[in-house]
């Protein structure tokens, strides 16, 4: 174990907070999976869900370990070639997407002969953030031509978001807002950012108008869900989402300060997505306000480490990659918590590293592996400079010692022997 820990390079703070979140996730997932166990098997045995979550977390940390060994600049060029593959996978998902856990959305793709389902939008977001970071770092010292940037940057961005939007508006909005933030940090001209934001809003309105013109088209079947969620959030009209929110608020109110205790949640039996979308409500119910604030603090500390890692990165690409991959993770967690306390409409965003699920955990871990790879490079450069300084210091000491010991010989006598040399008197004469 000690040898394994010594092999973990990069920011130890990020490693620590990620490990704490993953370890904490086992009890809430084990507890909140009871309703799924009753629905799926009728026994209420959640041990299978715990083992499955353990396998997902173990695979996730394996991904972090091997990805953080790869120099992060390799992903710079890979992202450009992965985008067309992402578009093909997203198109297949949009056409043949499957339903997971009763969710009415074509967000998942079943891998043939393996039996594993994954959400391609999570992988698409990761590739897209690295792609945008690559472009912004490449054009940092050049004057931005808007027309050229439309072709090289924004066209690929909008094509990717166009494939994600029909099935998952919240993920599309999160990705778009994070890309805008990344463009702002990367010094992309503000006037062009304004044009892009306006274009994105117009595109969304056009999509909604098309859904009104063709209400029976499968391509637009999620628009009604978006509208109902926004309407129900702003009014008191009863709805299935309202049912989930009410149960989540009851769970949070029941937790009070110290909670009911691990595994003693009552509302987990009534919340349909208690182990994923609404797991934060179960955490507060079982661990109280203190537990909920503790989870929030861990995410904020992780955000703090991301900021430090970005500041220390020795290249602009490294800085942007840390921001582009790290910040969405934290914002997704904040959205999940805000939904549980009814600050936002129901979005379907999971709690990173805590909610049950395979592809979401793996993609989060892949992003963390790249971020840690950036911090590992910083450590390697710092160590190289430290070793060079030590070598220079040792060399300087060696030179000084040789200079001190250097003698100028005169015959068989050195210059140090002149004071006692009997020939000195003759030589002086």
ABEGO torsion letter per residue (X at the ends): XAAAAAABBEBAAAAAAAAAAAAAAAAAAAAAAAAAAAAAAGAGBAAAAAAAAAAAAAAAAAAAAAAAABBAAAAAAAAAAAAAAAAAAAAAAAAABBBBGGBBBBABBBBBGAGBBBBAAAAAAAAAAAAAAAAAAAAAABBBBAAAAAAAAAAAAAAAAAAAAAABAAAAAAAAAAAAAAAAAAGBBAAAAAAAAAAAAAAAAAAAAAAAABAABAAAAAAAAAAAAAAAAABABBBAAAAAAAAAAAAAAAAEAAEAEBGABAAAAABAAAABAAAAAAAAAAAEAAAAAAAAAAAAAAAAAAAAAAAABABAAAAAAAAAAAAAAAAAAAAAAAAAAGABBBAGBBBBGABBEAAAAAAAAAAAAAAAAAAAAAAAAAAAAAAAAAAAAAAAAAAAAAAAABBBBBEABBAAAAAABAAAAAAAX
